[in-house]
Amino acid sequence: MRPNLIGPYRVLETLGSGGIGTVYRALDARSNEAVALKLLSGGPAMDSRAAKRLVREFETLADLSHPNVVKVYDTGVFQSSPYLVMELIEGLTLREYLSLRGEELLSQASSASNSKSASGSFLRTQAAASASASVEGSVSRESASSEAGGGLFDLSAFAEEAPSEDMAAMRFGSSGSAARLPVQMEPWLGSDSDELDPLDFELPYDVAGPGAEPVKRETAARLEELNRPERVGRLKDALLQICEALAYIHAHGLVHRDLKPSNIMVDEDRQVRLMDFGLAKFLADDAGMTLDGRMVGTFRYMSPEQILGEPLDGRSDLYSLGVILYELMTGRPPFDAKSPVDLWHKVLETEPPPVLAINQNGDPQLARVAHRLIRKEPDDRFQTAEEVYEALSE
Ligand SMILES: Nc1ncnc2c1ncn2[C@@H]1O[C@H](COP(=O)(O)OP(=O)(O)OP(=O)(O)O)[C@@H](O)[C@H]1O
């Protein structure tokens, strides 16, 4: 049940739940400021000493300040569960943001203009559901699970691009993926709520070469959508901002450890915010490698060294960034697997199909960056987020 009051914060609504807790929209009763409050839960009951220790560790996050890193304002303990109070981001996850297109925004704007709320904004949940369902080919769990009447988010802020001419041809029809139900997450996959729908990929396999993963064919319409210049432009811009955020947290001795599309939000000013950095380490240190029986972090984006439980540095986050980029360029993860063991084997032993073998017209520069990021040996990757930034700016 949703609590009404957590410390001095009045809980207004649930923004969503992830692997390690629930995020609420809340109001700071002292300042009347809206905040996002993440209450950790789902793990083994924590004694209050352990919760307080965790909260002290979280406090170090409050010292960080960067335009691309979500600001942590406060920490506390509620009924033996630690919580974090953060800047409330009125925005979309990276995947939702890339899915938006000018035409959709304009139609949203006209259909919503009559039913606009008093504040003149559209519901974020509407935007998220529309974006996820109509373009990226899956209904994300977070948009599906968001409560109706969720946060306010002004879509018109993204509506500056001209609509694409041949929208009708590129839309997925009722037999397409938009009509499909969301895929239930397997617990071992972690908690990324931007899970792709494997049913999207139906055509036969090709084999790229010995030892390589088979290449599945994509529909022309889907590839065209992934390569839409406006989308690729947004992707590059967002990647540059993510690099800035990573350079900052790495310079502060932190490793994100759970970088994934749902931990990257984009606000109305197209400003990217990285969330949940460092939490995985604090949880791993305090609760062992598991919380609620799961490994902390999302398997799909984990670097080989993270899977092996080796010491990590910023290059592990760069690997995760590479997986994200690969997915956003091809519409699928580099390694398809049916079990954690299968996934780990593939991450450690096999090479993913080349991005350009799946998406022939993909941006070659981005494809090069993706492949260098997902090299198995950290020494073979870009060594710093700054290097990635430079490669993207060439
Ligand atoms: N600071 C914030 N402002 C606005 N929305 C937020 C904020 N932090 C999280 N959210 C939203 O709350 C939801 C749940 O977030 P949460 O971080 O718990 O889930 P997750 O990222 O899917 O999983 P995990 O806990 O494994 O990181 C997501 O939809 C996210 O977009």
The ligand as a Gaussian input file, in Angstrom:
#p B3LYP/6-31G(d) Opt

LIG

0 1
 N       13.855000      11.650000     -10.400000
 C       12.822000      11.149000     -11.069000
 N       11.906000      11.976000     -11.612000
 C       10.853000      11.478000     -12.295000
 N       10.623000      10.166000     -12.498000
 C       11.493000       9.296000     -11.973000
 C       12.628000       9.727000     -11.228000
 N       13.319000       8.632000     -10.831000
 C       12.649000       7.573000     -11.313000
 N       11.564000       7.966000     -11.998000
 C       10.603000       7.093000     -12.667000
 O       10.129000       6.139000     -11.748000
 C       10.011000       4.877000     -12.359000
 C       10.655000       3.813000     -11.513000
 O       12.018000       4.105000     -11.382000
 P       13.035000       3.053000     -10.789000
 O       14.385000       3.686000     -10.784000
 O       12.512000       2.506000      -9.525000
 O       12.904000       1.895000     -11.860000
 P       13.863000       1.298000     -12.908000
 O       14.885000       2.294000     -13.351000
 O       12.988000       0.733000     -13.963000
 O       14.533000       0.088000     -12.172000
 P       15.759000       0.039000     -11.146000
 O       15.212000       0.205000      -9.797000
 O       16.320000      -1.318000     -11.356000
 O       16.713000       1.117000     -11.549000
 C       10.603000       4.984000     -13.743000
 O        9.554000       5.049000     -14.660000
 C       11.318000       6.284000     -13.762000
 O       11.180000       6.903000     -15.016000

